[in-house]
């Protein structure tokens, strides 16, 4: 049954993406940008609805009171495709930094560029970072936006040793705006590079914002310490829930380090 539900959700998820992208095209491209945001946010909500109905996985996102007004950086853990789509309905005008190649995909790339996302050529990291900072400053001068950055860069399994990249420190220093860390263990339920979707409740938490103006080392220590502590709490909670999802080796190892065994 689990395999059938996972297959059904994956089919419904991608079919919904294609159908909605085609259906909404006239409204999306003829609308002003602030109105056009309705479309991707609606798609996100319908995707989460399908996830709950078909795969049996609910969302519980808390800490909305920690989201500042205006411009800020949202810094989620990156474990799954779930965290790429689950948060932006809660943001007024989200802004993503993404690979330039994604803008070349028909329809999908056009949708991206409508929202003035920031494509980056990752050939030279130093040049790319300078270009990203300049483009982000220019975009935020036009409108207050919420920049979504994954501090570890790539998806990592739940419980894995932290691997935060220095790029977010430079962006934080240059932009001078708050950073809101986001903790979750969505990779337990929607694993990276895997077909299975496990039932349960994905809990995510917007943490209190880190104010601008901190020294680079202090900021990095706070970002890692606060995010990882909250992720540990959510990992233990997920492991002790009724009918917990399977624990990957990284999660099992971290639970052992925390002295918290998963339910059998």
Order of alpha helices (4+ residues) and beta strands (2+ residues): alpha-alpha-alpha-beta-beta-alpha-beta-alpha-beta-alpha-beta-alpha-beta-beta-alpha-alpha
